[in-house]
Amino acid sequence: MINILALGIVVLIALVIAATLAVNPISQAQIEGSKATRNVFQAAPIAISGENVYIVWFSDMPNNNSEVFFRASNNGGATFGDKINLSNTTTADSTDAEIAADGDEVIVTWWERNQTSNEPVFRASVDNGLTFGPLLKLGTNGTIGANE
């Protein structure tokens, strides 16, 4: 099971970053500049738990926005299942994906960015990445959960 304290720290850090960006919002020029250079330098984050290997990345799509994708292997990386579009958004760029895994639980976080918003989000799987729960917006005040 994922360490609740570690998860709380990750959420707290994301909220601090979101609060900082609310005071110093990212400009459209910064978004476009990041979009132009990010694929050159960004490595795909990987998480390993036992024989399970998980990879997450973001990629530009034909509709001119970025999406976060995920793939899983249950045999040490010898083969991988189909890719899953975790973000599936048309109104924001989904970027800067990160991943963590423990046992059969997988957590993926990333940023949803457009001209008016810059928000950290989160999706979790409890079945080795076969399925994922709903998108949770970490910048939302109060308790968040599957019903958000």
N, C-alpha and C positions, 0 to 999 in steps of 0.2 A: 504494500500500500504506500502511496506517496506520502512522504513526511508532511504533515499538516503545517508544522512550523516553517519548513522550507517553502511551501506553497504560499503561506502568509507573507513571508519575506518577499517573494517574487511579486505578489500582488501589491504589496506596499511600495516596492521600488517602481512598479509600473504607474501607480497612482501619483508618486512624487514626480516622475517624469511627465505625466499628463498635466499635473498642476504647474510645473515649470513651463511647459509649452503653452499653457493657457495664458500665462503672463507674458511669454515671449513667443508668440505664434510663429510657425514656420511660414515663410512666404512662398508664393507660387514659383518664384525664380529658384528658390532652394529645392522645391519639389522637382522641378524640371531638371535642374542641375544634377540632383541625386539620381533621377531617372536615367539621365544620359550616361552616367559613369558607373552605376551600381553593379551591372552585370559583368563588368570587366574585373572587379575586385572581390565580389561576394562569393564565398564558398558555400556550398549547401550544408547546413547543419545536420549532424548525424547523432542519433542516440542508439545505444546498444543495451539490451537487457537479455542476458542468457544468449540463446541462439537467434533472438529477434534483433533485426537491424532496421532502423527507421530513418528515413531521409525526408527533409522538407526543403522546399525552395520556392522562390517567387519568379515569375516569368511574365514578360509583356505579352498581351493578347492582341488579336486583330482589332478589337474595339478600342484600342489605345489606352487600356488600363492594365494594371498588373494583378495577377492572381497568385494565391499560395497553393502549392501542390504538395502531395504527400505520397510516399510509397513505403511498403513494408515487406520485409523478408522474414520468414520463420525458419530459414536454414542457413544462418550465418552469412547471408548475402550472396549465396550461390544463385538464387533466383528471387525476383520481386513480383508482387502482385500488381494489379492495375493501379495507375495513378488516380488519386482522388483530389478534386478541386475543393479545398477546405473553405476558401473565402467566397468564391462565386458572387462577386459584387460587380456592378456595372457603374456605380456612382463614385467609386473611390479606388485609389491605388492601394493594393495590399502588398506591403513590403516588410523587410527586416524580420523575417520569420526565424523563430528559435524553437527548439524541441527538447523535451526531457522524457525519460521513461523509467519505470520501475515495475518489475514483474509484468503483468498484462496491461498496465495503465500507461497511456501516452498523453502528454500535454503539448499542445502547439500554441505559441503566441505569435502575434505579429501586429503591425500598425495598419490601420485604415486611414488613408490620407486623401484629402481633396482640398479645394480652395477654402472651405469653411470649417473643416474638421481635421483633427489629428488625434486619433483615438487608439489606445492599445486594446486588443481583443484576444480571445482565448477560446479554444475548443479542446475537449478532452475525450479520450476513448478508454473504455474499460475492458476491451476485447482484442488487445494486440493490434489496434489500428484498423480492424475490419469495419467498424462504424464509429462515428463521432457524434457527440451531443451537440446541442445548439450553440451558436455563436454567442459568447458572453462579452459584453462591453465593460471593460475593467474601469473605465473612467466614470461610470455611473455611480452616483452617491448612494449610500445605503447598501442593503443586502442585495446581492445579485444571485441568480440561479437559473435553472432550466426554464422557468416561466417568464423570463425577461424578454 
